[in-house]
Amino acid sequence: MKAITIHTDGACLGNPGPGGWAALLRFGRHERLIAGAEPDTTNNRMELMAAISALEALSQPCQVALYTDSEYVRRGITEWLPNWRARNWRTASGGAVKNRELWQRLEQAACAHRVHWHWVKAHAGDPDNERVDAAARARARSLGRAAADERIDEER
């Protein structure tokens, strides 16, 4: 089973607002940076999409060390998800779990692999975390500029 290291991050301009996500996948000396964006989203959704997209990009079962600066993602998948499922996707206080479809997609993507979830402090000098942060922010900014350009065109 291949050993893969993944670093993920999500970003959002406003919350909600234009958002971006990025993931760096590394196998030995090979690496691949993937990224995406959504026009009207939240930071939590982008954090989830980074992890989902990275795991879905793997073509075979792998041993994965996944690093995220999102406690929402790490704790959600390792601690909260089994309880949500047991309570029919309700939180401990009885409310509906936010981003349920993404949590289900993440669970499905992760089940094909042996994933070890790690938290890394954001903006603390970890080069891979800084790299995915910059890529996610760039994606969010590009959508933000496109939306601003679209508003200007509508005003003319």
Phi and psi restraints in degrees (value plus and minus 20) as a CYANA .aco file:
   2 LYS   PHI     -86.0   -46.0
   2 LYS   PSI     123.4   163.4
   3 ALA   PHI    -120.2   -80.2
   3 ALA   PSI      99.1   139.1
   4 ILE   PHI    -138.8   -98.8
   4 ILE   PSI     119.5   159.5
   5 THR   PHI    -129.9   -89.9
   5 THR   PSI     113.2   153.2
   6 ILE   PHI    -148.7  -108.7
   6 ILE   PSI     114.0   154.0
   7 HIS   PHI    -137.0   -97.0
   7 HIS   PSI     114.3   154.3
   8 THR   PHI    -150.0  -110.0
   8 THR   PSI     136.0   176.0
   9 ASP   PHI    -180.1  -140.1
   9 ASP   PSI     134.8   174.8
  10 GLY   PHI    -149.5  -109.5
  10 GLY   PSI     136.2   176.2
  11 ALA   PHI    -166.5  -126.5
  11 ALA   PSI     133.0   173.0
  12 CYS   PHI    -166.7  -126.7
  12 CYS   PSI     115.5   155.5
  13 LEU   PHI    -114.4   -74.4
  13 LEU   PSI      79.2   119.2
  14 GLY   PHI      66.2   106.2
  14 GLY   PSI     147.4   187.4
  15 ASN   PHI    -169.2  -129.2
  15 ASN   PSI      62.9   102.9
  16 PRO   PHI    -106.8   -66.8
  16 PRO   PSI     147.2   187.2
  17 GLY   PHI     152.0   192.0
  17 GLY   PSI    -189.7  -149.7
  18 PRO   PHI     -85.3   -45.3
  18 PRO   PSI     115.1   155.1
  19 GLY   PHI    -152.8  -112.8
  19 GLY   PSI     140.4   180.4
  20 GLY   PHI    -160.4  -120.4
  20 GLY   PSI     138.8   178.8
  21 TRP   PHI    -158.8  -118.8
  21 TRP   PSI     137.4   177.4
  22 ALA   PHI    -171.6  -131.6
  22 ALA   PSI     132.6   172.6
  23 ALA   PHI    -164.4  -124.4
  23 ALA   PSI     118.1   158.1
  24 LEU   PHI    -130.9   -90.9
  24 LEU   PSI      98.0   138.0
  25 LEU   PHI    -126.0   -86.0
  25 LEU   PSI     110.1   150.1
  26 ARG   PHI    -151.2  -111.2
  26 ARG   PSI     108.4   148.4
  27 PHE   PHI    -150.1  -110.1
  27 PHE   PSI      87.2   127.2
  28 GLY   PHI      40.3    80.3
  28 GLY   PSI    -144.8  -104.8
  29 ARG   PHI    -110.9   -70.9
  29 ARG   PSI     -22.3    17.7
  30 HIS   PHI    -112.1   -72.1
  30 HIS   PSI     118.8   158.8
  31 GLU   PHI    -162.0  -122.0
  31 GLU   PSI     134.8   174.8
  32 ARG   PHI    -162.2  -122.2
  32 ARG   PSI     108.4   148.4
  33 LEU   PHI    -124.5   -84.5
  33 LEU   PSI     104.4   144.4
  34 ILE   PHI    -138.9   -98.9
  34 ILE   PSI     130.9   170.9
  35 ALA   PHI    -176.2  -136.2
  35 ALA   PSI     137.7   177.7
  36 GLY   PHI    -176.1  -136.1
  36 GLY   PSI     158.6   198.6
  37 ALA   PHI    -173.2  -133.2
  37 ALA   PSI     138.8   178.8
  38 GLU   PHI    -157.9  -117.9
  38 GLU   PSI     123.3   163.3
  39 PRO   PHI     -93.7   -53.7
  39 PRO   PSI     -51.2   -11.2
  40 ASP   PHI    -161.4  -121.4
  40 ASP   PSI      76.6   116.6
  41 THR   PHI    -169.3  -129.3
  41 THR   PSI    -191.2  -151.2
  42 THR   PHI    -144.3  -104.3
  42 THR   PSI     142.9   182.9
  43 ASN   PHI     -80.2   -40.2
  43 ASN   PSI     -63.7   -23.7
  44 ASN   PHI     -80.7   -40.7
  44 ASN   PSI     -60.3   -20.3
  45 ARG   PHI     -83.6   -43.6
  45 ARG   PSI     -58.4   -18.4
  46 MET   PHI     -90.1   -50.1
  46 MET   PSI     -57.1   -17.1
  47 GLU   PHI     -81.2   -41.2
  47 GLU   PSI     -63.8   -23.8
  48 LEU   PHI     -84.2   -44.2
  48 LEU   PSI     -63.9   -23.9
  49 MET   PHI     -83.2   -43.2
  49 MET   PSI     -53.0   -13.0
  50 ALA   PHI     -82.7   -42.7
  50 ALA   PSI     -67.7   -27.7
  51 ALA   PHI     -87.7   -47.7
  51 ALA   PSI     -63.3   -23.3
  52 ILE   PHI     -79.4   -39.4
  52 ILE   PSI     -71.6   -31.6
  53 SER   PHI     -82.5   -42.5
  53 SER   PSI     -58.5   -18.5
  54 ALA   PHI     -83.8   -43.8
  54 ALA   PSI     -67.8   -27.8
  55 LEU   PHI     -88.1   -48.1
  55 LEU   PSI     -57.0   -17.0
  56 GLU   PHI     -89.6   -49.6
  56 GLU   PSI     -40.8    -0.8
  57 ALA   PHI     -95.8   -55.8
  57 ALA   PSI     -35.5     4.5
  58 LEU   PHI     -97.9   -57.9
  58 LEU   PSI     109.5   149.5
  59 SER   PHI    -109.4   -69.4
  59 SER   PSI     -28.2    11.8
  60 GLN   PHI    -169.8  -129.8
  60 GLN   PSI     141.2   181.2
  61 PRO   PHI     -78.1   -38.1
  61 PRO   PSI     116.5   156.5
  62 CYS   PHI    -157.3  -117.3
  62 CYS   PSI     138.9   178.9
  63 GLN   PHI    -107.9   -67.9
  63 GLN   PSI      95.8   135.8
  64 VAL   PHI    -137.9   -97.9
  64 VAL   PSI     109.5   149.5
  65 ALA   PHI    -124.7   -84.7
  65 ALA   PSI      86.9   126.9
  66 LEU   PHI    -126.4   -86.4
  66 LEU   PSI     103.3   143.3
  67 TYR   PHI    -127.8   -87.8
  67 TYR   PSI     107.2   147.2
  68 THR   PHI    -155.6  -115.6
  68 THR   PSI     129.0   169.0
  69 ASP   PHI    -116.2   -76.2
  69 ASP   PSI      -7.9    32.1
  70 SER   PHI    -124.6   -84.6
  70 SER   PSI      90.1   130.1
  71 GLU   PHI     -85.4   -45.4
  71 GLU   PSI     -49.4    -9.4
  72 TYR   PHI     -76.7   -36.7
  72 TYR   PSI     -67.4   -27.4
  73 VAL   PHI     -90.7   -50.7
  73 VAL   PSI     -71.0   -31.0
  74 ARG   PHI     -82.8   -42.8
  74 ARG   PSI     -69.5   -29.5
  75 ARG   PHI     -91.1   -51.1
  75 ARG   PSI     -54.6   -14.6
  76 GLY   PHI     -79.7   -39.7
  76 GLY   PSI     -68.2   -28.2
  77 ILE   PHI     -96.2   -56.2
  77 ILE   PSI     -52.6   -12.6
  78 THR   PHI    -113.6   -73.6
  78 THR   PSI     -47.2    -7.2
  79 GLU   PHI    -138.4   -98.4
  79 GLU   PSI     -69.9   -29.9
  80 TRP   PHI    -102.8   -62.8
  80 TRP   PSI     -55.7   -15.7
  81 LEU   PHI     -77.4   -37.4
  81 LEU   PSI     -65.1   -25.1
  82 PRO   PHI     -78.5   -38.5
  82 PRO   PSI     -57.1   -17.1
  83 ASN   PHI     -90.8   -50.8
  83 ASN   PSI     -60.2   -20.2
  84 TRP   PHI     -79.3   -39.3
  84 TRP   PSI     -66.2   -26.2
  85 ARG   PHI     -80.9   -40.9
  85 ARG   PSI     -64.5   -24.5
  86 ALA   PHI     -83.2   -43.2
  86 ALA   PSI     -49.5    -9.5
  87 ARG   PHI    -117.0   -77.0
  87 ARG   PSI       0.9    40.9
  88 ASN   PHI      37.6    77.6
  88 ASN   PSI      26.7    66.7
  89 TRP   PHI      41.4    81.4
  89 TRP   PSI      22.6    62.6
  90 ARG   PHI    -136.8   -96.8
  90 ARG   PSI     127.9   167.9
  91 THR   PHI     -97.0   -57.0
  91 THR   PSI     153.0   193.0
  92 ALA   PHI     -79.8   -39.8
  92 ALA   PSI     -50.6   -10.6
  93 SER   PHI    -106.8   -66.8
  93 SER   PSI     -20.2    19.8
  94 GLY   PHI      78.6   118.6
  94 GLY   PSI     -26.9    13.1
  95 GLY   PHI     -99.2   -59.2
  95 GLY   PSI     142.7   182.7
  96 ALA   PHI     -89.3   -49.3
  96 ALA   PSI     120.7   160.7
  97 VAL   PHI     -89.1   -49.1
  97 VAL   PSI     106.6   146.6
  98 LYS   PHI     -92.7   -52.7
  98 LYS   PSI     125.6   165.6
  99 ASN   PHI      43.2    83.2
  99 ASN   PSI      11.7    51.7
 100 ARG   PHI     -71.5   -31.5
 100 ARG   PSI     -65.1   -25.1
 101 GLU   PHI     -83.4   -43.4
 101 GLU   PSI     -53.1   -13.1
 102 LEU   PHI     -95.4   -55.4
 102 LEU   PSI     -57.7   -17.7
 103 TRP   PHI     -82.2   -42.2
 103 TRP   PSI     -61.0   -21.0
 104 GLN   PHI     -86.0   -46.0
 104 GLN   PSI     -59.7   -19.7
 105 ARG   PHI     -86.1   -46.1
 105 ARG   PSI     -60.3   -20.3
 106 LEU   PHI     -84.5   -44.5
 106 LEU   PSI     -63.9   -23.9
 107 GLU   PHI     -79.9   -39.9
 107 GLU   PSI     -63.7   -23.7
 108 GLN   PHI     -83.7   -43.7
 108 GLN   PSI     -64.1   -24.1
 109 ALA   PHI     -85.3   -45.3
 109 ALA   PSI     -57.0   -17.0
 110 ALA   PHI     -95.2   -55.2
 110 ALA   PSI     -48.7    -8.7
 111 CYS   PHI     -86.3   -46.3
 111 CYS   PSI     -38.9     1.1
 112 ALA   PHI     -99.1   -59.1
 112 ALA   PSI     -28.7    11.3
 113 HIS   PHI    -150.0  -110.0
 113 HIS   PSI     148.2   188.2
 114 ARG   PHI    -119.7   -79.7
 114 ARG   PSI      80.7   120.7
 115 VAL   PHI    -124.0   -84.0
 115 VAL   PSI     109.3   149.3
 116 HIS   PHI    -129.2   -89.2
 116 HIS   PSI      98.1   138.1
 117 TRP   PHI    -112.8   -72.8
 117 TRP   PSI     108.1   148.1
 118 HIS   PHI    -146.3  -106.3
 118 HIS   PSI     121.3   161.3
 119 TRP   PHI    -120.7   -80.7
 119 TRP   PSI     117.7   157.7
 120 VAL   PHI    -147.2  -107.2
 120 VAL   PSI     118.7   158.7
 121 LYS   PHI     -86.5   -46.5
 121 LYS   PSI     111.0   151.0
 122 ALA   PHI     -92.0   -52.0
 122 ALA   PSI     128.4   168.4
 123 HIS   PHI      34.2    74.2
 123 HIS   PSI      18.8    58.8
 124 ALA   PHI    -137.9   -97.9
 124 ALA   PSI      -4.4    35.6
 125 GLY   PHI      74.3   114.3
 125 GLY   PSI     -19.5    20.5
 126 ASP   PHI     -88.0   -48.0
 126 ASP   PSI      97.1   137.1
 127 PRO   PHI     -80.1   -40.1
 127 PRO   PSI     -58.5   -18.5
 128 ASP   PHI     -92.2   -52.2
 128 ASP   PSI     -57.3   -17.3
 129 ASN   PHI     -85.5   -45.5
 129 ASN   PSI     -61.0   -21.0
 130 GLU   PHI     -83.6   -43.6
 130 GLU   PSI     -58.0   -18.0
 131 ARG   PHI     -86.1   -46.1
 131 ARG   PSI     -65.8   -25.8
 132 VAL   PHI     -91.9   -51.9
 132 VAL   PSI     -51.7   -11.7
 133 ASP   PHI     -81.3   -41.3
 133 ASP   PSI     -67.1   -27.1
 134 ALA   PHI     -82.2   -42.2
 134 ALA   PSI     -60.7   -20.7
 135 ALA   PHI     -87.5   -47.5
 135 ALA   PSI     -61.5   -21.5
 136 ALA   PHI     -85.2   -45.2
 136 ALA   PSI     -63.6   -23.6
 137 ARG   PHI     -84.2   -44.2
 137 ARG   PSI     -58.6   -18.6
 138 ALA   PHI     -82.6   -42.6
 138 ALA   PSI     -61.9   -21.9
 139 ARG   PHI     -83.1   -43.1
 139 ARG   PSI     -63.9   -23.9
 140 ALA   PHI     -83.1   -43.1
 140 ALA   PSI     -63.4   -23.4
 141 ARG   PHI     -82.8   -42.8
 141 ARG   PSI     -59.4   -19.4
 142 SER   PHI     -83.6   -43.6
 142 SER   PSI     -57.1   -17.1
 143 LEU   PHI     -91.4   -51.4
 143 LEU   PSI     -57.7   -17.7
 144 GLY   PHI     -81.1   -41.1
 144 GLY   PSI     -62.0   -22.0
 145 ARG   PHI     -86.2   -46.2
 145 ARG   PSI     -61.2   -21.2
 146 ALA   PHI     -83.3   -43.3
 146 ALA   PSI     -61.0   -21.0
 147 ALA   PHI     -85.6   -45.6
 147 ALA   PSI     -60.6   -20.6
 148 ALA   PHI     -84.5   -44.5
 148 ALA   PSI     -62.1   -22.1
 149 ASP   PHI     -82.1   -42.1
 149 ASP   PSI     -59.1   -19.1
 150 GLU   PHI     -84.9   -44.9
 150 GLU   PSI     -60.8   -20.8
 151 ARG   PHI     -85.1   -45.1
 151 ARG   PSI     -60.0   -20.0
 152 ILE   PHI     -82.3   -42.3
 152 ILE   PSI     -64.3   -24.3
 153 ASP   PHI     -81.3   -41.3
 153 ASP   PSI     -58.2   -18.2
 154 GLU   PHI     -87.4   -47.4
 154 GLU   PSI     -51.4   -11.4
 155 GLU   PHI     -96.5   -56.5
 155 GLU   PSI     -39.8     0.2
